Amino acid sequence: MSVTELSDSAQNYLKALWSLGEWSDAPVTTTALAQKVGVRQSTTSDAIRKLSDEGLVAHTPYGSIALTAQGRVYALAMVRRHRLIETFLVEVLGYTWDQVHNEAETLEHAVSDFMVDRIAEHLDHPDRDPHGDPIPAADGTIDRPAAIPLTHVGTGSRVRVERISDSDPNLLQFLAEYGIHVGSYFSTETGPPFSDSIVIHLEGGNGAGVTLGRTASDAMWVSPCSAA
């Protein structure tokens, strides 16, 4: 059965379950899932019961929620749709990276499997979307980059940006204004005292430091690299 045969609601929940666990080891709870999907917790509880009855999620009362093997297949199919559409909107239609998430949220339910495959072929089968998130292959395999949150990087480090969360379009606009994107290299230093911030110096920039607060550094995933 194709993922297109599931309801939009089921597709959303399965994709959200995958997304919550993709960059975090924390157990996925009903509360977290409700917040991710944007509905009341009672609504999510009912949806989880239905998905459990269909064999797509495993859940014990008051426990965490996990995808079953079949649920994972469908979740990755939805993630693939979403990220390919985002990439298509940026590379072909000229969207900026802060404009594509909501568009993809709508289009991912409407396109056919055939169109998804044609988009992938047209883009030469990309493995990362505009925000650095890995795009699952047609067979469900996925290659997540080895990266850690910028928050966990010590000062005096040189890093490469691997992924930036797309949950806040305003943050993406802010970073773009400073030329910060996936693939950027920069060094880090301690921010002002008591500011809970860091200062980064972009390679190829004008030399001026950019101060990033905790919200920004938590949203960025990087890979440490040797000095240039």
Contacts in CASP RR format, 6 or more apart in sequence:
PFRMAT RR
TARGET T0000
AUTHOR 0000-0000-0000
METHOD contacts of the structure
MODEL  1
MSVTELSDSAQNYLKALWSLGEWSDAPVTTTALAQKVGVRQSTTSDAIRK
LSDEGLVAHTPYGSIALTAQGRVYALAMVRRHRLIETFLVEVLGYTWDQV
HNEAETLEHAVSDFMVDRIAEHLDHPDRDPHGDPIPAADGTIDRPAAIPL
THVGTGSRVRVERISDSDPNLLQFLAEYGIHVGSYFSTETGPPFSDSIVI
HLEGGNGAGVTLGRTASDAMWVSPCSAA
2 77 0 8 1.000
2 113 0 8 1.000
3 11 0 8 1.000
3 74 0 8 1.000
3 77 0 8 1.000
3 78 0 8 1.000
3 81 0 8 1.000
3 113 0 8 1.000
4 112 0 8 1.000
4 113 0 8 1.000
6 14 0 8 1.000
6 74 0 8 1.000
8 109 0 8 1.000
9 47 0 8 1.000
10 47 0 8 1.000
10 50 0 8 1.000
10 51 0 8 1.000
10 54 0 8 1.000
10 56 0 8 1.000
10 74 0 8 1.000
11 74 0 8 1.000
11 78 0 8 1.000
11 108 0 8 1.000
11 109 0 8 1.000
12 37 0 8 1.000
13 33 0 8 1.000
13 37 0 8 1.000
13 44 0 8 1.000
13 47 0 8 1.000
13 48 0 8 1.000
13 51 0 8 1.000
13 57 0 8 1.000
14 51 0 8 1.000
14 56 0 8 1.000
14 57 0 8 1.000
14 67 0 8 1.000
14 71 0 8 1.000
14 74 0 8 1.000
14 75 0 8 1.000
14 78 0 8 1.000
15 75 0 8 1.000
15 78 0 8 1.000
15 79 0 8 1.000
15 82 0 8 1.000
16 33 0 8 1.000
16 36 0 8 1.000
16 37 0 8 1.000
17 28 0 8 1.000
17 33 0 8 1.000
17 57 0 8 1.000
17 65 0 8 1.000
17 66 0 8 1.000
17 67 0 8 1.000
17 75 0 8 1.000
18 67 0 8 1.000
18 72 0 8 1.000
18 75 0 8 1.000
18 76 0 8 1.000
18 78 0 8 1.000
18 79 0 8 1.000
19 36 0 8 1.000
19 79 0 8 1.000
20 28 0 8 1.000
20 32 0 8 1.000
20 33 0 8 1.000
20 36 0 8 1.000
21 28 0 8 1.000
22 133 0 8 1.000
22 144 0 8 1.000
23 163 0 8 1.000
23 221 0 8 1.000
26 32 0 8 1.000
27 63 0 8 1.000
27 64 0 8 1.000
28 64 0 8 1.000
28 65 0 8 1.000
28 66 0 8 1.000
29 63 0 8 1.000
29 64 0 8 1.000
29 65 0 8 1.000
30 41 0 8 1.000
30 44 0 8 1.000
30 45 0 8 1.000
30 48 0 8 1.000
30 65 0 8 1.000
31 41 0 8 1.000
33 44 0 8 1.000
33 48 0 8 1.000
33 65 0 8 1.000
34 40 0 8 1.000
34 41 0 8 1.000
34 43 0 8 1.000
34 44 0 8 1.000
37 44 0 8 1.000
48 57 0 8 1.000
48 59 0 8 1.000
48 65 0 8 1.000
51 57 0 8 1.000
52 58 0 8 1.000
52 59 0 8 1.000
55 68 0 8 1.000
55 70 0 8 1.000
55 71 0 8 1.000
56 67 0 8 1.000
56 68 0 8 1.000
56 70 0 8 1.000
56 71 0 8 1.000
56 74 0 8 1.000
57 65 0 8 1.000
57 66 0 8 1.000
57 67 0 8 1.000
57 68 0 8 1.000
57 71 0 8 1.000
58 65 0 8 1.000
58 66 0 8 1.000
58 67 0 8 1.000
58 68 0 8 1.000
59 65 0 8 1.000
59 66 0 8 1.000
67 75 0 8 1.000
73 140 0 8 1.000
76 136 0 8 1.000
76 140 0 8 1.000
76 142 0 8 1.000
77 136 0 8 1.000
77 140 0 8 1.000
78 108 0 8 1.000
79 135 0 8 1.000
79 136 0 8 1.000
79 142 0 8 1.000
80 116 0 8 1.000
80 135 0 8 1.000
80 136 0 8 1.000
80 137 0 8 1.000
80 138 0 8 1.000
80 140 0 8 1.000
81 104 0 8 1.000
81 108 0 8 1.000
81 111 0 8 1.000
81 116 0 8 1.000
82 104 0 8 1.000
82 105 0 8 1.000
82 108 0 8 1.000
83 104 0 8 1.000
83 129 0 8 1.000
83 133 0 8 1.000
83 134 0 8 1.000
83 135 0 8 1.000
83 136 0 8 1.000
84 116 0 8 1.000
84 119 0 8 1.000
84 120 0 8 1.000
84 123 0 8 1.000
84 126 0 8 1.000
84 129 0 8 1.000
84 135 0 8 1.000
85 100 0 8 1.000
85 103 0 8 1.000
85 104 0 8 1.000
85 107 0 8 1.000
85 108 0 8 1.000
85 111 0 8 1.000
85 119 0 8 1.000
86 100 0 8 1.000
86 101 0 8 1.000
86 103 0 8 1.000
86 104 0 8 1.000
86 129 0 8 1.000
86 130 0 8 1.000
86 131 0 8 1.000
86 166 0 8 1.000
87 123 0 8 1.000
87 126 0 8 1.000
87 129 0 8 1.000
87 130 0 8 1.000
87 135 0 8 1.000
88 119 0 8 1.000
88 122 0 8 1.000
88 123 0 8 1.000
89 95 0 8 1.000
89 99 0 8 1.000
89 100 0 8 1.000
89 103 0 8 1.000
89 104 0 8 1.000
90 96 0 8 1.000
90 97 0 8 1.000
90 100 0 8 1.000
90 130 0 8 1.000
91 123 0 8 1.000
92 122 0 8 1.000
92 123 0 8 1.000
95 103 0 8 1.000
96 172 0 8 1.000
96 173 0 8 1.000
96 176 0 8 1.000
97 130 0 8 1.000
97 131 0 8 1.000
97 166 0 8 1.000
97 172 0 8 1.000
97 176 0 8 1.000
97 181 0 8 1.000
98 166 0 8 1.000
98 169 0 8 1.000
98 170 0 8 1.000
98 172 0 8 1.000
98 173 0 8 1.000
98 176 0 8 1.000
99 169 0 8 1.000
100 130 0 8 1.000
100 166 0 8 1.000
101 166 0 8 1.000
101 169 0 8 1.000
111 119 0 8 1.000
117 138 0 8 1.000
120 126 0 8 1.000
120 138 0 8 1.000
125 137 0 8 1.000
126 135 0 8 1.000
127 134 0 8 1.000
127 135 0 8 1.000
127 137 0 8 1.000
127 143 0 8 1.000
128 134 0 8 1.000
128 135 0 8 1.000
128 145 0 8 1.000
128 182 0 8 1.000
129 135 0 8 1.000
130 182 0 8 1.000
131 163 0 8 1.000
131 164 0 8 1.000
131 165 0 8 1.000
131 166 0 8 1.000
131 172 0 8 1.000
131 182 0 8 1.000
132 145 0 8 1.000
132 162 0 8 1.000
132 163 0 8 1.000
132 164 0 8 1.000
132 182 0 8 1.000
133 163 0 8 1.000
133 166 0 8 1.000
134 142 0 8 1.000
134 143 0 8 1.000
134 144 0 8 1.000
134 145 0 8 1.000
135 142 0 8 1.000
136 142 0 8 1.000
145 162 0 8 1.000
145 163 0 8 1.000
145 221 0 8 1.000
145 223 0 8 1.000
146 162 0 8 1.000
146 223 0 8 1.000
147 162 0 8 1.000
147 163 0 8 1.000
147 221 0 8 1.000
147 222 0 8 1.000
147 223 0 8 1.000
148 221 0 8 1.000
148 222 0 8 1.000
148 223 0 8 1.000
148 224 0 8 1.000
149 217 0 8 1.000
149 218 0 8 1.000
149 220 0 8 1.000
149 221 0 8 1.000
149 222 0 8 1.000
150 159 0 8 1.000
150 188 0 8 1.000
150 198 0 8 1.000
150 212 0 8 1.000
150 217 0 8 1.000
150 218 0 8 1.000
150 220 0 8 1.000
150 221 0 8 1.000
150 222 0 8 1.000
151 214 0 8 1.000
151 217 0 8 1.000
151 218 0 8 1.000
153 159 0 8 1.000
153 188 0 8 1.000
153 222 0 8 1.000
153 224 0 8 1.000
154 188 0 8 1.000
155 188 0 8 1.000
155 189 0 8 1.000
155 190 0 8 1.000
155 198 0 8 1.000
156 187 0 8 1.000
156 188 0 8 1.000
156 189 0 8 1.000
157 187 0 8 1.000
157 188 0 8 1.000
157 224 0 8 1.000
158 185 0 8 1.000
158 186 0 8 1.000
158 187 0 8 1.000
158 188 0 8 1.000
158 224 0 8 1.000
158 225 0 8 1.000
158 226 0 8 1.000
158 227 0 8 1.000
158 228 0 8 1.000
159 185 0 8 1.000
159 186 0 8 1.000
159 187 0 8 1.000
159 188 0 8 1.000
159 222 0 8 1.000
159 223 0 8 1.000
159 224 0 8 1.000
159 225 0 8 1.000
160 183 0 8 1.000
160 184 0 8 1.000
160 185 0 8 1.000
160 222 0 8 1.000
160 223 0 8 1.000
160 225 0 8 1.000
161 180 0 8 1.000
161 181 0 8 1.000
161 182 0 8 1.000
161 183 0 8 1.000
161 184 0 8 1.000
161 185 0 8 1.000
161 186 0 8 1.000
161 220 0 8 1.000
161 221 0 8 1.000
161 222 0 8 1.000
162 182 0 8 1.000
162 183 0 8 1.000
162 221 0 8 1.000
162 222 0 8 1.000
162 223 0 8 1.000
163 182 0 8 1.000
163 220 0 8 1.000
163 221 0 8 1.000
164 171 0 8 1.000
164 172 0 8 1.000
164 175 0 8 1.000
164 180 0 8 1.000
164 181 0 8 1.000
164 182 0 8 1.000
164 219 0 8 1.000
164 220 0 8 1.000
164 221 0 8 1.000
165 171 0 8 1.000
165 219 0 8 1.000
165 220 0 8 1.000
166 172 0 8 1.000
167 219 0 8 1.000
168 215 0 8 1.000
168 219 0 8 1.000
171 215 0 8 1.000
171 216 0 8 1.000
171 219 0 8 1.000
174 216 0 8 1.000
175 181 0 8 1.000
175 216 0 8 1.000
178 202 0 8 1.000
178 210 0 8 1.000
179 202 0 8 1.000
180 186 0 8 1.000
180 200 0 8 1.000
180 202 0 8 1.000
180 210 0 8 1.000
184 202 0 8 1.000
184 203 0 8 1.000
185 202 0 8 1.000
185 203 0 8 1.000
185 225 0 8 1.000
185 228 0 8 1.000
186 200 0 8 1.000
186 201 0 8 1.000
186 202 0 8 1.000
186 203 0 8 1.000
187 200 0 8 1.000
187 201 0 8 1.000
187 203 0 8 1.000
188 198 0 8 1.000
188 199 0 8 1.000
188 200 0 8 1.000
188 201 0 8 1.000
189 198 0 8 1.000
189 199 0 8 1.000
189 200 0 8 1.000
189 201 0 8 1.000
190 198 0 8 1.000
190 199 0 8 1.000
191 197 0 8 1.000
191 198 0 8 1.000
191 199 0 8 1.000
191 211 0 8 1.000
192 211 0 8 1.000
195 211 0 8 1.000
195 213 0 8 1.000
196 213 0 8 1.000
196 214 0 8 1.000
197 211 0 8 1.000
197 212 0 8 1.000
197 213 0 8 1.000
197 214 0 8 1.000
197 217 0 8 1.000
198 211 0 8 1.000
198 212 0 8 1.000
198 213 0 8 1.000
198 217 0 8 1.000
199 209 0 8 1.000
199 210 0 8 1.000
199 211 0 8 1.000
199 212 0 8 1.000
200 209 0 8 1.000
200 210 0 8 1.000
200 212 0 8 1.000
201 207 0 8 1.000
201 208 0 8 1.000
201 209 0 8 1.000
201 210 0 8 1.000
202 209 0 8 1.000
202 210 0 8 1.000
203 228 0 8 1.000
212 220 0 8 1.000
END
